[in-house]
Amino acid sequence: MNKLVTIKSYLTSAEAHILKGQLESKGIKSFLKNEGIVNTHVAFSDNMGQIELQVSKEDAEKASKIIK
């Protein structure tokens, strides 16, 4: 299994999903870490962390260029 790395973090699920979709349209699989906890406890998201957009280590450089 490929190691996942975080390439960007977001406060909202909507923004994270837009960029996740951009990556997947280019053939890069991605994962949203912490989405459930942030959406469940939105008032505390700053303290609990943000939604992390993650990709495989091998795709990280290409993905970072796409979401800039």
mmCIF file of the N, C-alpha and C atoms, coordinates in Angstrom:
data_MODEL
# 
_entry.id   MODEL 
# 
loop_
_atom_site.group_PDB 
_atom_site.id 
_atom_site.type_symbol 
_atom_site.label_atom_id 
_atom_site.label_alt_id 
_atom_site.label_comp_id 
_atom_site.label_asym_id 
_atom_site.label_entity_id 
_atom_site.label_seq_id 
_atom_site.pdbx_PDB_ins_code 
_atom_site.Cartn_x 
_atom_site.Cartn_y 
_atom_site.Cartn_z 
_atom_site.occupancy 
_atom_site.B_iso_or_equiv 
_atom_site.pdbx_formal_charge 
_atom_site.auth_seq_id 
_atom_site.auth_comp_id 
_atom_site.auth_asym_id 
_atom_site.auth_atom_id 
_atom_site.pdbx_PDB_model_num 
ATOM 1   N N  . MET A 1 1  ? 0.843   -1.186 0.000   1.00 0.00 ? 1  MET A N  1 
ATOM 2   C CA . MET A 1 1  ? 0.000   0.000  0.000   1.00 0.00 ? 1  MET A CA 1 
ATOM 3   C C  . MET A 1 1  ? 0.880   1.238  0.000   1.00 0.00 ? 1  MET A C  1 
ATOM 4   N N  . ASN A 1 2  ? 0.486   2.236  -0.773  1.00 0.00 ? 2  ASN A N  1 
ATOM 5   C CA . ASN A 1 2  ? 1.225   3.488  -0.848  1.00 0.00 ? 2  ASN A CA 1 
ATOM 6   C C  . ASN A 1 2  ? 0.978   4.340  0.377   1.00 0.00 ? 2  ASN A C  1 
ATOM 7   N N  . LYS A 1 3  ? 2.013   5.016  0.821   1.00 0.00 ? 3  LYS A N  1 
ATOM 8   C CA . LYS A 1 3  ? 1.886   5.926  1.948   1.00 0.00 ? 3  LYS A CA 1 
ATOM 9   C C  . LYS A 1 3  ? 1.143   7.178  1.489   1.00 0.00 ? 3  LYS A C  1 
ATOM 10  N N  . LEU A 1 4  ? 0.180   7.625  2.309   1.00 0.00 ? 4  LEU A N  1 
ATOM 11  C CA . LEU A 1 4  ? -0.554  8.844  1.998   1.00 0.00 ? 4  LEU A CA 1 
ATOM 12  C C  . LEU A 1 4  ? 0.137   10.042 2.627   1.00 0.00 ? 4  LEU A C  1 
ATOM 13  N N  . VAL A 1 5  ? 0.143   11.153 1.887   1.00 0.00 ? 5  VAL A N  1 
ATOM 14  C CA . VAL A 1 5  ? 0.695   12.399 2.401   1.00 0.00 ? 5  VAL A CA 1 
ATOM 15  C C  . VAL A 1 5  ? -0.346  13.498 2.233   1.00 0.00 ? 5  VAL A C  1 
ATOM 16  N N  . THR A 1 6  ? -0.359  14.432 3.159   1.00 0.00 ? 6  THR A N  1 
ATOM 17  C CA . THR A 1 6  ? -1.279  15.566 3.096   1.00 0.00 ? 6  THR A CA 1 
ATOM 18  C C  . THR A 1 6  ? -0.669  16.639 2.212   1.00 0.00 ? 6  THR A C  1 
ATOM 19  N N  . ILE A 1 7  ? -1.449  17.088 1.216   1.00 0.00 ? 7  ILE A N  1 
ATOM 20  C CA . ILE A 1 7  ? -0.943  18.137 0.333   1.00 0.00 ? 7  ILE A CA 1 
ATOM 21  C C  . ILE A 1 7  ? -1.600  19.485 0.599   1.00 0.00 ? 7  ILE A C  1 
ATOM 22  N N  . LYS A 1 8  ? -2.742  19.477 1.293   1.00 0.00 ? 8  LYS A N  1 
ATOM 23  C CA . LYS A 1 8  ? -3.424  20.729 1.630   1.00 0.00 ? 8  LYS A CA 1 
ATOM 24  C C  . LYS A 1 8  ? -4.480  20.430 2.681   1.00 0.00 ? 8  LYS A C  1 
ATOM 25  N N  . SER A 1 9  ? -4.814  21.448 3.493   1.00 0.00 ? 9  SER A N  1 
ATOM 26  C CA . SER A 1 9  ? -5.844  21.304 4.529   1.00 0.00 ? 9  SER A CA 1 
ATOM 27  C C  . SER A 1 9  ? -6.909  22.375 4.336   1.00 0.00 ? 9  SER A C  1 
ATOM 28  N N  . TYR A 1 10 ? -8.143  22.034 4.704   1.00 0.00 ? 10 TYR A N  1 
ATOM 29  C CA . TYR A 1 10 ? -9.286  22.927 4.497   1.00 0.00 ? 10 TYR A CA 1 
ATOM 30  C C  . TYR A 1 10 ? -10.173 22.970 5.729   1.00 0.00 ? 10 TYR A C  1 
ATOM 31  N N  . LEU A 1 11 ? -10.848 24.099 5.911   1.00 0.00 ? 11 LEU A N  1 
ATOM 32  C CA . LEU A 1 11 ? -11.807 24.232 7.007   1.00 0.00 ? 11 LEU A CA 1 
ATOM 33  C C  . LEU A 1 11 ? -13.169 23.675 6.630   1.00 0.00 ? 11 LEU A C  1 
ATOM 34  N N  . THR A 1 12 ? -13.485 23.674 5.321   1.00 0.00 ? 12 THR A N  1 
ATOM 35  C CA . THR A 1 12 ? -14.813 23.231 4.899   1.00 0.00 ? 12 THR A CA 1 
ATOM 36  C C  . THR A 1 12 ? -14.745 22.016 3.982   1.00 0.00 ? 12 THR A C  1 
ATOM 37  N N  . SER A 1 13 ? -15.753 21.200 4.100   1.00 0.00 ? 13 SER A N  1 
ATOM 38  C CA . SER A 1 13 ? -15.873 20.007 3.277   1.00 0.00 ? 13 SER A CA 1 
ATOM 39  C C  . SER A 1 13 ? -16.084 20.373 1.808   1.00 0.00 ? 13 SER A C  1 
ATOM 40  N N  . ALA A 1 14 ? -16.831 21.437 1.556   1.00 0.00 ? 14 ALA A N  1 
ATOM 41  C CA . ALA A 1 14 ? -17.134 21.830 0.178   1.00 0.00 ? 14 ALA A CA 1 
ATOM 42  C C  . ALA A 1 14 ? -15.860 22.139 -0.603  1.00 0.00 ? 14 ALA A C  1 
ATOM 43  N N  . GLU A 1 15 ? -14.990 22.939 -0.019  1.00 0.00 ? 15 GLU A N  1 
ATOM 44  C CA . GLU A 1 15 ? -13.743 23.296 -0.694  1.00 0.00 ? 15 GLU A CA 1 
ATOM 45  C C  . GLU A 1 15 ? -12.865 22.059 -0.919  1.00 0.00 ? 15 GLU A C  1 
ATOM 46  N N  . ALA A 1 16 ? -12.796 21.211 0.080   1.00 0.00 ? 16 ALA A N  1 
ATOM 47  C CA . ALA A 1 16 ? -11.993 19.990 -0.026  1.00 0.00 ? 16 ALA A CA 1 
ATOM 48  C C  . ALA A 1 16 ? -12.511 19.090 -1.149  1.00 0.00 ? 16 ALA A C  1 
ATOM 49  N N  . HIS A 1 17 ? -13.828 18.967 -1.269  1.00 0.00 ? 17 HIS A N  1 
ATOM 50  C CA . HIS A 1 17 ? -14.407 18.095 -2.300  1.00 0.00 ? 17 HIS A CA 1 
ATOM 51  C C  . HIS A 1 17 ? -14.195 18.651 -3.703  1.00 0.00 ? 17 HIS A C  1 
ATOM 52  N N  . ILE A 1 18 ? -14.202 19.963 -3.848  1.00 0.00 ? 18 ILE A N  1 
ATOM 53  C CA . ILE A 1 18 ? -13.946 20.562 -5.168  1.00 0.00 ? 18 ILE A CA 1 
ATOM 54  C C  . ILE A 1 18 ? -12.555 20.174 -5.657  1.00 0.00 ? 18 ILE A C  1 
ATOM 55  N N  . LEU A 1 19 ? -11.568 20.330 -4.791  1.00 0.00 ? 19 LEU A N  1 
ATOM 56  C CA . LEU A 1 19 ? -10.201 20.019 -5.197  1.00 0.00 ? 19 LEU A CA 1 
ATOM 57  C C  . LEU A 1 19 ? -9.958  18.517 -5.302  1.00 0.00 ? 19 LEU A C  1 
ATOM 58  N N  . LYS A 1 20 ? -10.637 17.740 -4.487  1.00 0.00 ? 20 LYS A N  1 
ATOM 59  C CA . LYS A 1 20 ? -10.565 16.276 -4.609  1.00 0.00 ? 20 LYS A CA 1 
ATOM 60  C C  . LYS A 1 20 ? -11.075 15.860 -5.990  1.00 0.00 ? 20 LYS A C  1 
ATOM 61  N N  . GLY A 1 21 ? -12.165 16.479 -6.424  1.00 0.00 ? 21 GLY A N  1 
ATOM 62  C CA . GLY A 1 21 ? -12.717 16.194 -7.746  1.00 0.00 ? 21 GLY A CA 1 
ATOM 63  C C  . GLY A 1 21 ? -11.769 16.572 -8.870  1.00 0.00 ? 21 GLY A C  1 
ATOM 64  N N  . GLN A 1 22 ? -11.065 17.694 -8.712  1.00 0.00 ? 22 GLN A N  1 
ATOM 65  C CA . GLN A 1 22 ? -10.086 18.101 -9.726  1.00 0.00 ? 22 GLN A CA 1 
ATOM 66  C C  . GLN A 1 22 ? -8.980  17.059 -9.858  1.00 0.00 ? 22 GLN A C  1 
ATOM 67  N N  . LEU A 1 23 ? -8.508  16.582 -8.717  1.00 0.00 ? 23 LEU A N  1 
ATOM 68  C CA . LEU A 1 23 ? -7.450  15.570 -8.752  1.00 0.00 ? 23 LEU A CA 1 
ATOM 69  C C  . LEU A 1 23 ? -7.945  14.282 -9.394  1.00 0.00 ? 23 LEU A C  1 
ATOM 70  N N  . GLU A 1 24 ? -9.121  13.846 -9.005  1.00 0.00 ? 24 GLU A N  1 
ATOM 71  C CA . GLU A 1 24 ? -9.641  12.585 -9.529  1.00 0.00 ? 24 GLU A CA 1 
ATOM 72  C C  . GLU A 1 24 ? -9.944  12.672 -11.020 1.00 0.00 ? 24 GLU A C  1 
ATOM 73  N N  . SER A 1 25 ? -10.300 13.873 -11.511 1.00 0.00 ? 25 SER A N  1 
ATOM 74  C CA . SER A 1 25 ? -10.529 14.037 -12.949 1.00 0.00 ? 25 SER A CA 1 
ATOM 75  C C  . SER A 1 25 ? -9.229  13.903 -13.743 1.00 0.00 ? 25 SER A C  1 
ATOM 76  N N  . LYS A 1 26 ? -8.102  14.075 -13.064 1.00 0.00 ? 26 LYS A N  1 
ATOM 77  C CA . LYS A 1 26 ? -6.781  13.911 -13.691 1.00 0.00 ? 26 LYS A CA 1 
ATOM 78  C C  . LYS A 1 26 ? -6.192  12.528 -13.408 1.00 0.00 ? 26 LYS A C  1 
ATOM 79  N N  . GLY A 1 27 ? -7.002  11.647 -12.797 1.00 0.00 ? 27 GLY A N  1 
ATOM 80  C CA . GLY A 1 27 ? -6.563  10.283 -12.551 1.00 0.00 ? 27 GLY A CA 1 
ATOM 81  C C  . GLY A 1 27 ? -5.785  10.080 -11.264 1.00 0.00 ? 27 GLY A C  1 
ATOM 82  N N  . ILE A 1 28 ? -5.826  11.062 -10.364 1.00 0.00 ? 28 ILE A N  1 
ATOM 83  C CA . ILE A 1 28 ? -5.112  10.946 -9.092  1.00 0.00 ? 28 ILE A CA 1 
ATOM 84  C C  . ILE A 1 28 ? -6.117  10.619 -7.995  1.00 0.00 ? 28 ILE A C  1 
ATOM 85  N N  . LYS A 1 29 ? -5.961  9.456  -7.392  1.00 0.00 ? 29 LYS A N  1 
ATOM 86  C CA . LYS A 1 29 ? -6.846  9.067  -6.293  1.00 0.00 ? 29 LYS A CA 1 
ATOM 87  C C  . LYS A 1 29 ? -6.498  9.890  -5.062  1.00 0.00 ? 29 LYS A C  1 
ATOM 88  N N  . SER A 1 30 ? -7.538  10.300 -4.332  1.00 0.00 ? 30 SER A N  1 
ATOM 89  C CA . SER A 1 30 ? -7.305  11.107 -3.138  1.00 0.00 ? 30 SER A CA 1 
ATOM 90  C C  . SER A 1 30 ? -8.256  10.696 -2.024  1.00 0.00 ? 30 SER A C  1 
ATOM 91  N N  . PHE A 1 31 ? -7.956  11.171 -0.836  1.00 0.00 ? 31 PHE A N  1 
ATOM 92  C CA . PHE A 1 31 ? -8.689  10.810 0.368   1.00 0.00 ? 31 PHE A CA 1 
ATOM 93  C C  . PHE A 1 31 ? -8.814  12.049 1.240   1.00 0.00 ? 31 PHE A C  1 
ATOM 94  N N  . LEU A 1 32 ? -9.972  12.211 1.897   1.00 0.00 ? 32 LEU A N  1 
ATOM 95  C CA . LEU A 1 32 ? -10.171 13.334 2.810   1.00 0.00 ? 32 LEU A CA 1 
ATOM 96  C C  . LEU A 1 32 ? -10.112 12.832 4.252   1.00 0.00 ? 32 LEU A C  1 
ATOM 97  N N  . LYS A 1 33 ? -9.042  13.146 4.924   1.00 0.00 ? 33 LYS A N  1 
ATOM 98  C CA . LYS A 1 33 ? -8.844  12.736 6.314   1.00 0.00 ? 33 LYS A CA 1 
ATOM 99  C C  . LYS A 1 33 ? -9.493  13.764 7.239   1.00 0.00 ? 33 LYS A C  1 
ATOM 100 N N  . ASN A 1 34 ? -10.137 13.302 8.266   1.00 0.00 ? 34 ASN A N  1 
ATOM 101 C CA . ASN A 1 34 ? -10.794 14.126 9.302   1.00 0.00 ? 34 ASN A CA 1 
ATOM 102 C C  . ASN A 1 34 ? -12.108 14.747 8.848   1.00 0.00 ? 34 ASN A C  1 
ATOM 103 N N  . GLU A 1 35 ? -12.613 14.387 7.683   1.00 0.00 ? 35 GLU A N  1 
ATOM 104 C CA . GLU A 1 35 ? -13.842 15.009 7.195   1.00 0.00 ? 35 GLU A CA 1 
ATOM 105 C C  . GLU A 1 35 ? -15.007 14.765 8.145   1.00 0.00 ? 35 GLU A C  1 
ATOM 106 N N  . GLY A 1 36 ? -15.165 13.557 8.615   1.00 0.00 ? 36 GLY A N  1 
ATOM 107 C CA . GLY A 1 36 ? -16.284 13.233 9.498   1.00 0.00 ? 36 GLY A CA 1 
ATOM 108 C C  . GLY A 1 36 ? -16.250 14.008 10.794  1.00 0.00 ? 36 GLY A C  1 
ATOM 109 N N  . ILE A 1 37 ? -15.104 14.066 11.439  1.00 0.00 ? 37 ILE A N  1 
ATOM 110 C CA . ILE A 1 37 ? -15.002 14.751 12.729  1.00 0.00 ? 37 ILE A CA 1 
ATOM 111 C C  . ILE A 1 37 ? -15.178 16.257 12.572  1.00 0.00 ? 37 ILE A C  1 
ATOM 112 N N  . VAL A 1 38 ? -14.623 16.830 11.512  1.00 0.00 ? 38 VAL A N  1 
ATOM 113 C CA . VAL A 1 38 ? -14.758 18.275 11.298  1.00 0.00 ? 38 VAL A CA 1 
ATOM 114 C C  . VAL A 1 38 ? -16.206 18.626 10.984  1.00 0.00 ? 38 VAL A C  1 
ATOM 115 N N  . ASN A 1 39 ? -16.874 17.823 10.151  1.00 0.00 ? 39 ASN A N  1 
ATOM 116 C CA . ASN A 1 39 ? -18.275 18.099 9.825   1.00 0.00 ? 39 ASN A CA 1 
ATOM 117 C C  . ASN A 1 39 ? -19.184 17.901 11.025  1.00 0.00 ? 39 ASN A C  1 
ATOM 118 N N  . THR A 1 40 ? -18.878 16.940 11.866  1.00 0.00 ? 40 THR A N  1 
ATOM 119 C CA . THR A 1 40 ? -19.691 16.671 13.047  1.00 0.00 ? 40 THR A CA 1 
ATOM 120 C C  . THR A 1 40 ? -19.536 17.761 14.096  1.00 0.00 ? 40 THR A C  1 
ATOM 121 N N  . HIS A 1 41 ? -18.331 18.268 14.230  1.00 0.00 ? 41 HIS A N  1 
ATOM 122 C CA . HIS A 1 41 ? -18.028 19.267 15.261  1.00 0.00 ? 41 HIS A CA 1 
ATOM 123 C C  . HIS A 1 41 ? -17.523 20.550 14.612  1.00 0.00 ? 41 HIS A C  1 
ATOM 124 N N  . VAL A 1 42 ? -18.299 21.103 13.695  1.00 0.00 ? 42 VAL A N  1 
ATOM 125 C CA . VAL A 1 42 ? -17.865 22.250 12.901  1.00 0.00 ? 42 VAL A CA 1 
ATOM 126 C C  . VAL A 1 42 ? -17.495 23.460 13.758  1.00 0.00 ? 42 VAL A C  1 
ATOM 127 N N  . ALA A 1 43 ? -18.150 23.653 14.885  1.00 0.00 ? 43 ALA A N  1 
ATOM 128 C CA . ALA A 1 43 ? -17.838 24.797 15.745  1.00 0.00 ? 43 ALA A CA 1 
ATOM 129 C C  . ALA A 1 43 ? -16.445 24.689 16.342  1.00 0.00 ? 43 ALA A C  1 
ATOM 130 N N  . PHE A 1 44 ? -15.917 23.481 16.414  1.00 0.00 ? 44 PHE A N  1 
ATOM 131 C CA . PHE A 1 44 ? -14.607 23.272 17.018  1.00 0.00 ? 44 PHE A CA 1 
ATOM 132 C C  . PHE A 1 44 ? -13.532 22.918 15.994  1.00 0.00 ? 44 PHE A C  1 
ATOM 133 N N  . SER A 1 45 ? -13.811 23.108 14.712  1.00 0.00 ? 45 SER A N  1 
ATOM 134 C CA . SER A 1 45 ? -12.891 22.620 13.687  1.00 0.00 ? 45 SER A CA 1 
ATOM 135 C C  . SER A 1 45 ? -11.497 23.229 13.798  1.00 0.00 ? 45 SER A C  1 
ATOM 136 N N  . ASP A 1 46 ? -11.395 24.481 14.237  1.00 0.00 ? 46 ASP A N  1 
ATOM 137 C CA . ASP A 1 46 ? -10.063 25.071 14.384  1.00 0.00 ? 46 ASP A CA 1 
ATOM 138 C C  . ASP A 1 46 ? -9.250  24.335 15.436  1.00 0.00 ? 46 ASP A C  1 
ATOM 139 N N  . ASN A 1 47 ? -9.902  23.914 16.504  1.00 0.00 ? 47 ASN A N  1 
ATOM 140 C CA . ASN A 1 47 ? -9.199  23.218 17.578  1.00 0.00 ? 47 ASN A CA 1 
ATOM 141 C C  . ASN A 1 47 ? -8.995  21.733 17.284  1.00 0.00 ? 47 ASN A C  1 
ATOM 142 N N  . MET A 1 48 ? -9.887  21.142 16.516  1.00 0.00 ? 48 MET A N  1 
ATOM 143 C CA . MET A 1 48 ? -9.842  19.699 16.272  1.00 0.00 ? 48 MET A CA 1 
ATOM 144 C C  . MET A 1 48 ? -9.051  19.358 15.015  1.00 0.00 ? 48 MET A C  1 
ATOM 145 N N  . GLY A 1 49 ? -8.694  20.349 14.251  1.00 0.00 ? 49 GLY A N  1 
ATOM 146 C CA . GLY A 1 49 ? -7.965  20.102 13.016  1.00 0.00 ? 49 GLY A CA 1 
ATOM 147 C C  . GLY A 1 49 ? -8.807  20.448 11.809  1.00 0.00 ? 49 GLY A C  1 
ATOM 148 N N  . GLN A 1 50 ? -8.236  20.261 10.681  1.00 0.00 ? 50 GLN A N  1 
ATOM 149 C CA . GLN A 1 50 ? -8.895  20.572 9.430   1.00 0.00 ? 50 GLN A CA 1 
ATOM 150 C C  . GLN A 1 50 ? -9.021  19.305 8.597   1.00 0.00 ? 50 GLN A C  1 
ATOM 151 N N  . ILE A 1 51 ? -9.778  19.427 7.522   1.00 0.00 ? 51 ILE A N  1 
ATOM 152 C CA . ILE A 1 51 ? -9.912  18.319 6.581   1.00 0.00 ? 51 ILE A CA 1 
ATOM 153 C C  . ILE A 1 51 ? -8.633  18.293 5.745   1.00 0.00 ? 51 ILE A C  1 
ATOM 154 N N  . GLU A 1 52 ? -7.974  17.154 5.734   1.00 0.00 ? 52 GLU A N  1 
ATOM 155 C CA . GLU A 1 52 ? -6.709  17.022 5.021   1.00 0.00 ? 52 GLU A CA 1 
ATOM 156 C C  . GLU A 1 52 ? -6.921  16.283 3.702   1.00 0.00 ? 52 GLU A C  1 
ATOM 157 N N  . LEU A 1 53 ? -6.508  16.921 2.618   1.00 0.00 ? 53 LEU A N  1 
ATOM 158 C CA . LEU A 1 53 ? -6.542  16.288 1.299   1.00 0.00 ? 53 LEU A CA 1 
ATOM 159 C C  . LEU A 1 53 ? -5.252  15.487 1.148   1.00 0.00 ? 53 LEU A C  1 
ATOM 160 N N  . GLN A 1 54 ? -5.406  14.172 1.002   1.00 0.00 ? 54 GLN A N  1 
ATOM 161 C CA . GLN A 1 54 ? -4.246  13.290 0.941   1.00 0.00 ? 54 GLN A CA 1 
ATOM 162 C C  . GLN A 1 54 ? -4.198  12.523 -0.373  1.00 0.00 ? 54 GLN A C  1 
ATOM 163 N N  . VAL A 1 55 ? -2.980  12.298 -0.826  1.00 0.00 ? 55 VAL A N  1 
ATOM 164 C CA . VAL A 1 55 ? -2.728  11.492 -2.023  1.00 0.00 ? 55 VAL A CA 1 
ATOM 165 C C  . VAL A 1 55 ? -1.552  10.570 -1.715  1.00 0.00 ? 55 VAL A C  1 
ATOM 166 N N  . SER A 1 56 ? -1.308  9.628  -2.609  1.00 0.00 ? 56 SER A N  1 
ATOM 167 C CA . SER A 1 56 ? -0.140  8.765  -2.416  1.00 0.00 ? 56 SER A CA 1 
ATOM 168 C C  . SER A 1 56 ? 1.124   9.609  -2.557  1.00 0.00 ? 56 SER A C  1 
ATOM 169 N N  . LYS A 1 57 ? 2.159   9.167  -1.873  1.00 0.00 ? 57 LYS A N  1 
ATOM 170 C CA . LYS A 1 57 ? 3.434   9.888  -1.906  1.00 0.00 ? 57 LYS A CA 1 
ATOM 171 C C  . LYS A 1 57 ? 3.918   10.061 -3.349  1.00 0.00 ? 57 LYS A C  1 
ATOM 172 N N  . GLU A 1 58 ? 3.693   9.059  -4.172  1.00 0.00 ? 58 GLU A N  1 
ATOM 173 C CA . GLU A 1 58 ? 4.133   9.095  -5.567  1.00 0.00 ? 58 GLU A CA 1 
ATOM 174 C C  . GLU A 1 58 ? 3.408   10.165 -6.383  1.00 0.00 ? 58 GLU A C  1 
ATOM 175 N N  . ASP A 1 59 ? 2.172   10.497 -6.009  1.00 0.00 ? 59 ASP A N  1 
ATOM 176 C CA . ASP A 1 59 ? 1.381   11.489 -6.747  1.00 0.00 ? 59 ASP A CA 1 
ATOM 177 C C  . ASP A 1 59 ? 1.447   12.893 -6.143  1.00 0.00 ? 59 ASP A C  1 
ATOM 178 N N  . ALA A 1 60 ? 2.132   13.064 -5.033  1.00 0.00 ? 60 ALA A N  1 
ATOM 179 C CA . ALA A 1 60 ? 2.087   14.322 -4.283  1.00 0.00 ? 60 ALA A CA 1 
ATOM 180 C C  . ALA A 1 60 ? 2.557   15.528 -5.094  1.00 0.00 ? 60 ALA A C  1 
ATOM 181 N N  . GLU A 1 61 ? 3.652   15.409 -5.793  1.00 0.00 ? 61 GLU A N  1 
ATOM 182 C CA . GLU A 1 61 ? 4.177   16.554 -6.546  1.00 0.00 ? 61 GLU A CA 1 
ATOM 183 C C  . GLU A 1 61 ? 3.221   16.963 -7.664  1.00 0.00 ? 61 GLU A C  1 
ATOM 184 N N  . LYS A 1 62 ? 2.745   15.989 -8.422  1.00 0.00 ? 62 LYS A N  1 
ATOM 185 C CA . LYS A 1 62 ? 1.804   16.265 -9.517  1.00 0.00 ? 62 LYS A CA 1 
ATOM 186 C C  . LYS A 1 62 ? 0.507   16.864 -8.967  1.00 0.00 ? 62 LYS A C  1 
ATOM 187 N N  . ALA A 1 63 ? -0.007  16.308 -7.876  1.00 0.00 ? 63 ALA A N  1 
ATOM 188 C CA . ALA A 1 63 ? -1.250  16.793 -7.279  1.00 0.00 ? 63 ALA A CA 1 
ATOM 189 C C  . ALA A 1 63 ? -1.105  18.222 -6.771  1.00 0.00 ? 63 ALA A C  1 
ATOM 190 N N  . SER A 1 64 ? 0.018   18.532 -6.161  1.00 0.00 ? 64 SER A N  1 
ATOM 191 C CA . SER A 1 64 ? 0.249   19.884 -5.642  1.00 0.00 ? 64 SER A CA 1 
ATOM 192 C C  . SER A 1 64 ? 0.218   20.913 -6.760  1.00 0.00 ? 64 SER A C  1 
ATOM 193 N N  . LYS A 1 65 ? 0.751   20.565 -7.910  1.00 0.00 ? 65 LYS A N  1 
ATOM 194 C CA . LYS A 1 65 ? 0.741   21.479 -9.055  1.00 0.00 ? 65 LYS A CA 1 
ATOM 195 C C  . LYS A 1 65 ? -0.680  21.690 -9.574  1.00 0.00 ? 65 LYS A C  1 
ATOM 196 N N  . ILE A 1 66 ? -1.492  20.657 -9.552  1.00 0.00 ? 66 ILE A N  1 
ATOM 197 C CA . ILE A 1 66 ? -2.865  20.748 -10.059 1.00 0.00 ? 66 ILE A CA 1 
ATOM 198 C C  . ILE A 1 66 ? -3.723  21.651 -9.188  1.00 0.00 ? 66 ILE A C  1 
ATOM 199 N N  . ILE A 1 67 ? -3.571  21.578 -7.873  1.00 0.00 ? 67 ILE A N  1 
ATOM 200 C CA . ILE A 1 67 ? -4.474  22.329 -6.992  1.00 0.00 ? 67 ILE A CA 1 
ATOM 201 C C  . ILE A 1 67 ? -4.009  23.749 -6.682  1.00 0.00 ? 67 ILE A C  1 
ATOM 202 N N  . LYS A 1 68 ? -2.886  24.164 -7.226  1.00 0.00 ? 68 LYS A N  1 
ATOM 203 C CA . LYS A 1 68 ? -2.405  25.537 -6.976  1.00 0.00 ? 68 LYS A CA 1 
ATOM 204 C C  . LYS A 1 68 ? -3.292  26.560 -7.605  1.00 0.00 ? 68 LYS A C  1 
# 
